[in-house]
Amino acid sequence: MFLLLFFVLLIQFFTYWLFEPLASFLEHVFEIRLVPIIALIGLVFLFSANNIENN
């Protein structure tokens, strides 16, 4: 049981160590002021006339 707990904690540590810098970088790139622009682009793409059903 302790061995399993050790492996889970080890996996969590390495996952945090690998992905925390990437998440921090993306948080600074996509600041809160960019969310409306990204949402607008997503909605335009979603409701565009060039979707898969028209092809």
Backbone hydrogen bonds, N-H to C=O, Kabsch-Sander energy under -0.5 kcal/mol:
donor,donor_aa,acceptor,acceptor_aa,energy
5,L,1,M,-2.2
6,F,2,F,-2.4
7,F,3,L,-2.2
8,V,4,L,-2.3
9,L,5,L,-2.5
10,L,6,F,-2.2
11,I,7,F,-2.5
12,Q,8,V,-2.4
13,F,9,L,-2.3
14,F,10,L,-2.4
15,T,11,I,-2.3
16,Y,12,Q,-2.3
17,W,13,F,-2.5
18,L,14,F,-2.1
19,F,15,T,-2.6
20,E,16,Y,-2.1
23,A,19,F,-2.5
24,S,20,E,-2.4
25,F,21,P,-2.4
26,L,22,L,-2.5
27,E,23,A,-1.9
28,H,24,S,-1.6
29,V,25,F,-2.1
30,F,26,L,-2.7
31,E,29,V,-1.3
34,L,31,E,-1.7
35,V,32,I,-0.7
38,I,34,L,-2.5
39,A,35,V,-2.6
40,L,36,P,-2.3
41,I,37,I,-2.4
42,G,38,I,-2.3
43,L,39,A,-2.4
44,V,40,L,-2.4
45,F,41,I,-2.3
46,L,42,G,-2.3
47,F,43,L,-2.5
48,S,45,F,-0.7
54,N,51,N,-0.9
55,N,52,I,-0.7
